[in-house]
């Protein structure tokens, strides 16, 4: 399944793909319902990590994948959206065969790098020390001689997930903005590589930078471009 994600102006910013799944052959509906029920109750009791439950069935090693609905606050809900198996190999093998790499959920249409004016991206902390989901931030600078109202502006990551901006950025002011990760669909900075954009109230890209792997505690500094 392919779906295009566009901004308010109709510009394509990402391509969304449904991941590959799997299915059992020869099993009864009752058996599959029973397995899904068990994994569901394990999931709501926090015994399933990253939506996958590793198990062995008739000497075969599987990941039983369960996706529950997402509530408005970003947490998992009480309904099953999808349940399917991924076959990993046979029990007893020294090394399970590599699972073919899945197409990512989101493939982002390339965005040209621009970090000139009126607002530029100065620094970012993509991999803070300690907890993985706390402490990320980005610093922005107004490089004009006029104040800029950031109401309804956003920062976005490489999957086009937003972090709302607000307040007044004074002339030549540098200001740090926290990445709150307020929901699963909010902006997140990857430790491996990433894209950061600043978008105005019309969703126009004002600034865009890319970075490679971010070491723990490393502050990434971005150069101002000439075009």
N, C-alpha and C positions, 0 to 999 in steps of 0.2 A: 504494500500500500504506500502510495506517495501522496504527500500533501504539501502545498506551498504555504509558507507563513509570510505575510506581507505587513508593512507598516501602514500608518494612516494615509499615506499618499499612494498606496498601492504598489510600492516597490518591494520586490521579493528580497527577503533578508535571510531566509533559511528554508531548507527542504527537510521535511519530516518523514521518516521511514518507520514502518512497523518492524520490530525485530522478528527474526526467525524463531519459530516455536518448534513443537514436536507433538507426537501423539503416540499412544500405546496401540499395538496391533493385537487383536485377539482377546483383549480383556473385556470384561462385562461392564455395562454402565454402572451397576451397583458397586463394583470394585473401584472404579474411577471416582465416583461420588464419595465413597468412604475415604479414599486417600486424600481427596480435596478437603473433606471435612476435618480430618486429623491435622493436615497442614494449616488449615485456617485457624483452628483453635491454638495451635502452637504459635502461629503468627501474632494473634491478638494478645498472647501472653509473652511476647518478646523472646521467643525461642527460635525464631527464624531470622537469620542474618542476611541482609541485603536481598530480601525477597526470595531466597533460595534455601531449600532444605535438602541436604545431602543424605541419600539413603541407598540401600542395597536391596534389589528385588531379583530373586532367582539368579544370583551371582552377577547380575548387572549393576553397575554403579550409575546412579542418576542424580541430577539436581531437579527437585520438584519445585517449580517456579510458581509463586503465587503473587498476583498483584491485586491489592485492595484499592478501593476508591480513595481519592484525595479530598479531604474536607477543606472548607474555606480558609482555615488557619494553617494549611499545609501539612497537617498530620494525616496518618492513614485512617480510613473510615472502617465501617463494619460490613461492607459489601465486597464480594469477590468480583473483580473486573475480568481476570484471566487466570487460568490454572493450566499448566502443561509441563511435561517432562523434557529434560535434556539428557540424552544418553552420553556418558563419559567414557565408558569402557567396561571391561570385565574385572570382577573382584580377583585379587591375587596377582595381578600384573604389577611389575615393579614400578612402572611409570604409566599412568593413564595416558592414552593418546591425546594429543592436543585437540581442543575443541576449536573448530573453525571460527575465526574471528567474525563476530556479527557486524553487520552494518550499523553504525551508530544511530541512536534515536534521532539525532539532529545533525545534518550536514549544513554548514553555514556558507552562504554565498560569499565569496571573497569581498572584503571591504578595503578600499584603498587607504593606505596609511597617510594621515594628515595630522599634524600637530603644530599648527602655526598660530591662528588667531580666530576669534577673539578670546576663546578659552583654550588653554593647553593642559595636557596631562603631564604633571611634573614627576611624581613618584607613586609607587604602589607597594603595599605589603601583601603579597599573595599567599605566603606560607608562614603565618605567625607561629611563634613558639607556643607550645602547649596544645590546647584543644583545637581540633581541625576546623571547627565551624565558628570560631570566635576570634575577633581581633583583626580581620582583614580591613584594609582601608586604601583609599586613593586620594592623592593631593591634586587639586586643580588650581590654576592661576589665571586671573584675568589680566591679559597683556595689553588691554586698551586703556584709554584715558577716561573711560566712562564706566559707571557702575552697571553691572549686569544682573538682572532679576532672574533667578534660576527656577522660579515657580513653573511647575509642569515640565521641567527638564528631567532627563534621566541619564544615568550611566547604564551600560549594558555589557554583558559578557559575550563570549564567542557563540553561545547558544541563544543570544538575543534576550536573555532574562534580565529584567530591569531592576534598578535601584533608584527610586525617586530622589530628586534633588529639590532643595528649596532654599530660600534666603537670598540675600544680596551679596554678590561678590564685588567688592570695591576695586577701583583701579589698581592694578599691580598686586592685588592681594593674593596670597597663597593660602588655601584653606583645605583642611583634611576632612574627608567624608567617609564615614564608616560604612562597610558593607554589612548590612544587618542580617542577611539570610532569613528574612521574616517568614518565608515559606519555601517549599520545594521548587517553586517557579520563580523565585527571586534570584538576583544576581549572585554568582559565586565565582571566585577566582581559583582557577585550577593551579595545582602545584607544578604540573608538567609543562604546560604552555598555555598561552591565552591571548585573548583579544579584549581590549577595553575601548569602548566608545562613549562619547558624550553626545547626547541628542537633545536638540532644543524642543520647544513645545509643539512644533510641526513634525517632529521625528526626524528632522534633518541631522545628518552626522556632522557635528562641529569639530570633533577631534577623534582620532583613532590611533591606537598604538598596539603593537604586538610584543610579546615577551616569550622567551624560552623557559626552560626549567627554572623554577624558583626554589632556592635552597632555604632551609628552615631559618627564619628570622632575617632573611635578606631583604633589604629595601632596594627595589628596582627603580632606577632613574631613567627617564626618557628624555631624549634630545628634542629640541624644537626644530621642526622641519623648515625648509626654505620655500616650500610651495604649498 
